[in-house]
Amino acid sequence: MISVVIPLYNKANCIVNTINSVLQQTYTNFELLIIDDGSTDESLQIVRQIKDGRIRMIGKENEGVSKTRNRGVSEAKYDLIFFLDADDYIYPYCLESLMNLRDKYPKADLWSANYEKIKDDDSSPVLYYSKEGYIENPHRLYFYRSWRFRAGSYLITKKSFIENGGFSSEVSVGEDYLFSQHYISSRFKCAYTPVIIMSYKLDNRSLSQKKLHYKKVVEWHFDFHKANSWQKLAFSELIAKRIVRDIILLNFEEFFALASKHKFWIIYGLYSILKKKFGRK
């Protein structure tokens, strides 16, 4: 059985659609944990109007998405955890597809699938790796965006999630990316299917991150000393892109902080971007 964990914070306009996508799953052996992170809109009242015995509501003070997800795992009854954001949508066969993948590849600790993004009513798949099975050389696939996982696209065992340390509460932007990099660089094994099981909408939320302290963004926490060559390419690329964004938004505090900490890796990031664009996969 599966524990579905949804962190909720001020999503009154979309939470019903997300919850319904879970309740309409062809695989029905799950509990739905909705962890309210101190919402100040009508989200909590809206959820309470949905009557289904599989739903459990847990309220807490506002602490951010990482601690909210971690709280959901600590409250989960079952060993299989499925994270879903409150504004995403999973297709009816989502959980069934992941459970079938788990049955086919029982040695894995994480099972992931493809997903798609929606922008201006047009949808397109995010990943282009078409081979089903255990993931080999995951960081290379991550660098070329051939394989990644995000909330709504994977199952993970509760035991391995806890052993990996969960989501970092020190990061407010990119905490899922940092988690995935820690996870796939550990001893845990991952399996993948190219079946598209969920969708998310692109928006302009990234522009609202300007006022965050630079130590809260994922780029600040990259550790190049522990990274392999593919991770160094990916990390430096993200840093270079963040630096460019800081210049555009005139966010000079973050610009100087990242430039001072990472130095050489900013230049290496430009090389990384060129390598991805013109290099052979």
C-alpha positions in Angstrom: 0.0 0.0 0.0 1.0 3.6 -0.6 1.1 6.7 1.5 0.4 9.8 -0.7 1.9 12.9 0.8 0.7 16.4 -0.3 2.2 19.5 1.4 -0.5 22.2 1.4 0.1 26.0 1.6 -2.4 28.5 0.2 -3.6 26.4 -2.8 -7.3 27.0 -2.5 -7.6 27.5 -6.3 -6.3 24.1 -7.3 -6.1 21.7 -4.4 -9.5 20.1 -5.2 -8.3 19.2 -8.7 -5.1 17.7 -7.3 -6.9 15.6 -4.6 -9.5 14.4 -7.2 -6.7 13.1 -9.4 -5.5 11.0 -6.5 -9.0 9.7 -5.5 -9.7 8.7 -9.1 -6.7 6.3 -9.3 -7.1 2.8 -10.7 -4.9 1.6 -7.9 -6.9 2.2 -4.8 -4.9 0.8 -1.9 -3.5 4.1 -0.5 -3.9 6.7 2.2 -3.8 10.4 1.3 -2.0 12.6 3.8 -2.5 16.3 3.4 -0.1 18.2 5.6 -1.3 21.8 6.0 1.7 24.1 6.4 -0.2 26.9 8.2 -2.3 28.0 5.2 -3.9 31.5 5.5 -6.4 31.1 2.7 -9.4 28.8 2.4 -7.4 25.7 1.5 -8.0 23.9 4.8 -11.8 24.5 4.7 -12.0 23.3 1.1 -10.2 20.1 1.9 -12.4 19.3 4.9 -15.4 19.4 2.6 -14.1 16.4 0.6 -15.4 13.2 2.2 -13.2 10.1 1.6 -12.0 7.7 4.3 -8.6 7.5 2.8 -7.9 11.2 3.5 -6.0 12.3 6.7 -5.5 16.0 7.4 -2.6 17.1 9.6 -2.2 20.8 10.5 1.1 22.4 11.6 2.7 25.9 11.8 4.3 27.3 8.7 7.8 25.7 8.3 8.3 25.3 4.6 7.8 22.5 2.1 10.8 20.4 3.2 9.7 20.0 6.8 6.1 19.6 5.7 7.1 16.7 3.4 9.3 15.2 6.1 6.4 15.4 8.5 4.2 13.6 6.1 6.7 10.7 5.9 6.9 10.5 9.7 3.1 10.2 9.8 2.8 7.7 7.0 1.4 4.3 7.8 2.9 2.5 4.8 6.3 1.7 3.5 5.8 3.2 0.0 5.8 7.0 -0.2 4.4 9.1 -3.1 5.0 12.8 -3.0 2.6 15.2 -4.8 2.6 19.0 -4.9 -0.8 20.6 -4.3 -1.0 22.2 -7.7 0.0 19.1 -9.8 -2.2 16.5 -11.5 -1.6 12.8 -11.8 -3.2 10.6 -14.5 -5.6 7.8 -13.4 -3.0 5.0 -14.0 -0.2 6.8 -12.2 0.0 4.8 -9.0 -0.8 1.5 -10.8 2.1 2.1 -13.3 4.5 2.7 -10.5 3.4 -0.4 -8.6 3.8 -2.5 -11.8 7.3 -1.1 -12.1 8.0 -2.0 -8.5 6.9 -5.6 -9.1 9.1 -5.9 -12.2 12.2 -4.3 -10.6 12.0 -5.4 -6.9 15.7 -4.6 -6.2 15.1 -0.9 -6.5 14.4 1.5 -3.7 12.9 4.2 -5.9 10.7 3.8 -9.0 10.2 6.7 -11.3 8.3 7.5 -14.5 8.1 10.2 -17.2 6.0 13.3 -16.8 5.0 16.3 -18.9 4.9 20.1 -18.6 2.0 22.3 -19.7 2.5 25.8 -20.9 -0.2 27.9 -22.6 -2.4 24.7 -22.9 0.4 23.0 -24.9 2.0 19.9 -23.3 5.3 18.3 -23.9 7.2 15.4 -22.2 10.1 16.4 -20.0 12.2 13.3 -20.3 13.4 11.5 -23.5 15.0 8.4 -22.1 12.9 5.6 -23.5 14.5 2.5 -21.9 12.7 0.9 -19.0 14.6 -0.8 -16.3 17.2 -0.1 -13.6 19.0 3.2 -14.1 22.7 3.0 -14.9 25.0 6.0 -14.8 22.2 8.2 -13.3 24.2 11.4 -13.1 25.0 11.4 -16.8 21.3 10.9 -17.6 20.5 13.7 -15.1 23.0 16.0 -16.8 21.4 15.5 -20.2 17.8 15.6 -18.7 17.2 12.2 -20.1 16.1 11.0 -16.6 15.1 12.9 -13.5 12.4 12.5 -10.9 10.2 15.1 -9.2 7.1 15.1 -6.9 4.3 13.2 -8.6 6.6 11.0 -10.7 8.1 8.5 -8.3 7.6 6.0 -5.4 10.3 5.7 -2.7 10.5 3.3 0.3 10.1 5.0 3.6 13.2 3.3 5.0 15.5 4.6 2.2 14.0 8.1 2.4 14.8 8.3 6.1 18.2 6.8 5.6 18.9 9.5 3.0 18.0 12.2 5.4 14.8 13.4 3.8 14.5 16.9 2.4 16.8 19.6 3.6 15.1 22.4 5.6 18.0 24.7 4.8 16.9 25.0 1.2 13.7 26.8 0.1 14.4 26.7 -3.7 15.6 23.5 -5.3 15.2 21.2 -2.2 13.8 18.4 -4.4 16.9 18.7 -6.7 19.3 18.5 -3.8 17.4 15.5 -2.5 17.6 13.7 -5.8 21.3 14.4 -6.1 22.0 13.0 -2.7 19.7 10.1 -3.3 21.1 8.9 -6.6 24.7 9.3 -5.4 24.0 6.9 -2.5 23.8 3.1 -2.4 20.1 3.1 -3.4 19.0 1.7 -6.7 16.5 3.3 -9.0 14.2 2.0 -11.8 12.4 3.9 -14.5 9.6 3.6 -17.1 9.0 6.1 -19.9 5.3 6.1 -19.3 4.0 9.6 -18.7 2.0 9.6 -15.4 1.6 13.2 -14.4 1.7 16.8 -15.5 2.6 20.2 -14.0 2.0 23.7 -15.2 4.9 26.2 -15.9 4.4 29.6 -14.3 6.5 32.6 -13.2 7.0 31.5 -9.6 10.8 31.6 -10.0 10.6 35.4 -10.4 9.2 35.7 -6.9 12.3 34.2 -5.4 14.3 37.4 -5.6 14.0 38.3 -1.9 15.1 34.9 -0.6 18.4 34.8 1.3 21.1 33.3 -0.9 21.7 30.5 1.6 18.2 29.3 1.0 18.8 28.5 -2.7 20.1 25.1 -3.8 23.1 26.5 -5.6 24.6 27.7 -2.4 24.7 24.1 -1.0 26.4 22.3 -3.9 29.5 20.4 -2.6 31.9 20.0 -5.5 34.4 18.0 -3.3 32.0 15.1 -3.0 30.7 15.4 -6.6 31.6 13.2 -9.6 32.4 14.6 -13.0 28.8 14.6 -14.2 27.5 16.2 -11.0 30.2 18.9 -11.4 28.9 19.7 -14.9 25.3 19.8 -13.7 26.0 21.9 -10.5 28.2 24.4 -12.3 25.6 24.8 -15.0 22.9 25.7 -12.5 25.3 28.1 -10.8 26.1 29.9 -14.0 22.4 30.1 -14.8 21.6 31.5 -11.4 24.3 34.1 -11.7 22.9 35.3 -15.0 19.4 35.4 -13.4 20.9 37.5 -10.5 22.3 40.0 -13.0 19.0 40.3 -14.8 17.1 40.8 -11.5 19.8 43.1 -10.1 20.1 40.7 -7.1 23.7 41.6 -6.4 23.9 40.3 -2.8 23.3 36.8 -4.1 25.5 37.3 -7.1 28.5 38.3 -5.1 27.9 35.5 -2.5 27.7 32.8 -5.1 30.6 34.2 -7.2 32.7 34.4 -4.1 31.9 30.8 -2.9 32.1 29.0 -6.2 34.5 31.1 -8.2 36.0 28.8 -10.9 32.8 26.7 -11.2 30.9 29.6 -12.7 33.2 29.5 -15.7 33.0 25.7 -15.7 29.3 26.1 -15.8 29.4 28.0 -19.1 31.5 25.1 -20.4 28.9 22.7 -19.1 26.1 24.6 -21.0 28.1 24.5 -24.2 28.9 20.8 -23.8 25.3 20.0 -23.3 24.3 21.9 -26.4 27.0 20.7 -28.8 28.5 17.6 -27.1 27.5 14.1 -28.0 25.2 12.2 -25.7 
